[in-house]
Amino acid sequence: MAERKIVTFHILFSLAVISVVLGTGLLVITTEKASGAYVYRPLILVTVGALFTYFAIITRLRAKFVFLGFVVTSAAIIRFTGTVLGIGSSRYWPLYVMAAGLSFLPAYYMRNGKLKPGSIVISSAFVLLGLFFSIFSFGFSSMRFKTFLSRWWPALFIASGVVLLLVWLIQRLVLKNLSAEAGSDHASEDVRGGP
């Protein structure tokens, strides 16, 4: 009986995802924001990616499958949004870098059961890199990317040094907290286990 309820639960989730994606696609087509041929492929990938991610999580597959599912789903959502807004992929490609960084966090959590400062810094580095490229890709800067690199390439060393310092600082704070907790645990055991 319990197994039947679990199967029903999974079917309900799958139908919910399919309904939302199908409704979104039909709405975009009926409001004439984009033609059906350009809408179907990303929405099929959203559906497949979301369901793949869901079943990878509940069956506790390897973290790389969770990462893959999140990347496929988010990339398809980005592609669909770009299609609806009429933005070419040459402009929104940095969003894929940001999506990869954000997809790293649930995969890392799935693998280790908790997030460590190093994983947060790696994910944040990808997000910041995507934001940086977006400045040039979406035209927020009048300077071309090649010109920026030819003049400001030493700033990349500064940025990487700052990121490494942040990793070092966060790791140090975590280790300090862990050693303080371990010390307080030993002290409480000594009090409880006294004469």
N, C-alpha and C positions, 0 to 999 in steps of 0.2 A: 504494500500500500504506500509506504513512504517513498519507495523508488518510483512509483507511478506519479506521485506529486512532484518529485524532482524533475522527471521528464516533462511534465506539464509546465513546470516553471521555466525550463529551458526553451520549450516551444513558444511560450508566451513572449519571452525576451526576443527570440528570433523573429516572430511575427511583428513585434513592436518595431524592431529595426527596419524590417522590410517595408512596413507601412509608412514609417517616417520618410525613408529614402524614396519610395515610390511616389508618395504625396508631394515631396519636394520637387522631384523631376517633373511630374505632371503640372504642378503649379508654374514652374519656370516655362514649360512649353505653352500652357494656355495663356499666360501673360505675355508671351512672345518675347521673353528676355533672351532666349537662345533656341536654336533648333534642336530637334530630338537627337540627331546624330551626334552632336557634340556633348549632349547631356548624359546619354546612356552609359557610355564607357566609364566616366568618373564615378557615376552613381553605382554601377555594378561593382567597381573596386571598393567603394565605401562600404557597401553591404558585405561583400566577401571579407574585407579587412576587419570590419567590426565583429562579424561572427567568428572569424578565425581567432581574433584576439580574445574574445569572450571564452571560447572553448579551450584556448591555450591556457588561460588563467584558471578556469575551473578544473581542468584535468591536470594542472600543475606540470605542463610541458616545460621544456627548457626555456630559459630566459631569452635566448635568441629568437625563439618563435614569438614570444610576447613583443619583443622589440620590432620584429618584422611586421607583425600585425598592426602595431601602432604606427609604424612608418608608412605602410601601405594606406591605412585609413586616413591619416592626416595628409599625405601627399594627394590622395584622391579628393579630399575636401578642398585643399588649396587649388587644385586644378579645376574643380567644379566652380568654385567661387570666382576664379580668374576668368573662366568661360562666361559666366553670367554677367560679370562686370565689364567684359570686353577688354580685359588686360592681357597682353601677350606674355607668354612664358619667359621671354627674355627679360621681363621686368620683375616678375615675382619669384624667380628662382631662389633668392636668398631665404625665402620662407621655408624652403625644403631643408636648409641647413638648420634653421631654428626648430623645425619639426623633429629632425633627427636628435637634436639635443634634448628636447622635451620627452621624446620616446625612450631615451636612455634611462630616465628615472624609474618608471614602473618596471622596466626589465631588470634593472639593478636591484630594486626592492624585491622582485620575485625571486631573484637568485640568492640574495643574502638575508632576506627577512627584515632588513632595515636599511635606511639610507645613511651613508657615511659622508663626511664632509668632502672627501675627494670626488665622490660621484656627483655631488651637487656642484662643485667647482667645474668639473668636466662638462656637465650639462649646461651650466651658465656660460661657459666659454663658447660653446656652439651657438647658444642663443645670442650672445653679444656679437659673435662673428657674423651671424645672419643679420642682426640689426645694423652692423657696420656696413656690410655689403648693400643693404637696403637703401642706405643714404645715397649711394651712387646709382643703384638700379632704378629707384623710383624718382630720381631727379631732384632730390633735396639739396644736392650740392652742385654748384655751377662748375666745379673742377672735375675733370675726367679722372677715372680711377687710375689710369696709367700715369697721368701727371702727378696724382697724389702719391703713388708708390715711388716714383723717381725722386720726389722731394722728401717725403716723410718716412721712407723705409726704416730708418733707425728707431722710429716710434714703435715698431713691431717688437723690437728687443725690450723696450721699456714696458710695453703692455704684457709681454710674456713674463718679465721679471715681477711685475705687480701681481699677476695671477699666481705665480709660484710663491710669492710672499703671503698671499691670502691663503693658499693651501697650507703653508707652513704654520701660519697663525691659527687657523681653524684646527689643524691636527694637534697643535700644542695645547689649545684650550680643551679639546676633547680628552687628550691624554691626562691633562691636569685634573679634569673632573672625574675621570675614571679612577685615578690614583687616590683622589680625595674620598670617593665613595668606597673604595676598597679599604682605605684606612678607617673609615667610620664603621664599616662592617666588622673589622677585626676588633675595634674598640667595643662595640656592642656585644660581640661574642665573649670578650674578656669579662664584661660586666655580668652577663648572664651565667657564664661558666665559672664564676668566682668561687671562693672557698665554701 
